[in-house]
Amino acid sequence: MFLVGEMLGAIGLVLGSLLAAGLVCWMATSVADRLHHHNWAGFFVLAILAATLLAGLAHSDFIKLGLTYGVFGALALILASRMNKGSSNHPNQDNK
C-alpha cells in the first residue's frame, strides 16, 4: 500500500507541475496578446521563472519540476513565435 501511495504522489507531482507550468505559459500568452506583442510570451515566462529562482522559492520538488517544465514551455513559445513571424495577417501589412 505504501508503494501505491508513493506512485500516486509522484504522478500527482508530475501532472500538477505540468499543469502549473502550462497555466503560467497560458497567462503569459494572454498578457502578450493584450499588449499586442505576441512574441514576448516566451520572455515573460522566462522572467517569471528567473524571479522565482532569484526569490529563493525553488525548495520543493513541485517548484523545481514546474520550473523545468516552464523552461521547455518558454522555449516552445519562443520557437512558435519565430515560426509565425512571417505569416502575420495584419491589415496594414503589404502583401508582396
C-alpha positions in Angstrom: 0.0 0.0 0.0 2.9 2.3 0.7 4.2 1.8 -2.9 0.8 2.7 -4.4 0.8 5.9 -2.3 4.3 6.8 -3.5 3.3 6.2 -7.1 0.2 8.3 -6.9 2.2 11.1 -5.2 4.8 11.0 -8.0 2.1 11.0 -10.7 0.3 13.9 -8.9 3.6 15.8 -8.7 4.4 15.4 -12.4 0.9 16.2 -13.6 0.4 19.1 -11.1 3.7 20.8 -12.0 2.9 20.3 -15.7 -0.5 21.9 -15.2 1.1 24.8 -13.3 3.7 25.4 -15.9 1.0 25.3 -18.6 -1.1 27.8 -16.8 1.9 30.2 -16.5 2.6 29.8 -20.2 -1.1 30.5 -21.0 -1.2 33.5 -18.7 2.0 34.9 -20.3 0.4 34.4 -23.8 -2.7 36.2 -22.7 -0.8 39.1 -21.4 1.3 39.3 -24.5 -1.8 39.2 -26.7 -3.4 42.0 -24.7 -0.2 44.1 -25.2 -0.2 43.2 -28.9 3.3 41.8 -28.7 2.8 38.1 -29.3 6.5 37.4 -29.5 7.0 38.4 -25.9 5.2 35.5 -24.3 8.2 33.2 -24.0 10.3 36.0 -22.5 7.5 36.8 -19.9 7.7 33.1 -18.9 11.5 33.3 -18.6 11.2 36.4 -16.5 8.7 34.7 -14.1 11.0 31.7 -13.8 14.0 33.9 -13.1 12.1 35.8 -10.5 11.1 32.6 -8.8 14.7 31.4 -8.7 16.0 34.7 -7.5 13.4 34.9 -4.8 14.6 31.6 -3.4 11.3 29.8 -3.8 12.7 26.7 -5.5 13.0 24.5 -2.5 10.2 21.9 -3.2 10.2 19.3 -5.8 6.9 20.6 -7.2 8.5 24.1 -7.9 11.7 22.6 -9.3 9.7 20.3 -11.7 7.4 23.2 -12.6 10.4 25.4 -13.4 11.8 22.7 -15.6 8.5 22.4 -17.5 8.3 26.2 -17.6 11.7 26.4 -19.4 10.5 24.0 -22.0 7.2 25.9 -22.4 9.1 29.2 -22.8 11.3 27.6 -25.5 8.2 26.3 -27.3 6.6 29.8 -27.1 9.7 31.4 -28.5 10.0 28.9 -31.3 6.3 29.2 -32.1 6.5 33.0 -32.3 9.6 32.8 -34.6 7.8 30.3 -36.9 4.7 32.5 -37.1 6.7 35.7 -37.7 6.3 35.6 -41.5 2.6 34.7 -41.5 1.1 37.8 -39.9 -2.4 38.7 -41.0 -2.1 42.4 -40.0 -4.3 44.6 -42.2 -1.6 47.2 -42.8 1.0 44.7 -43.9 2.0 44.9 -47.5 1.4 41.6 -49.3 4.2 41.3 -51.9 
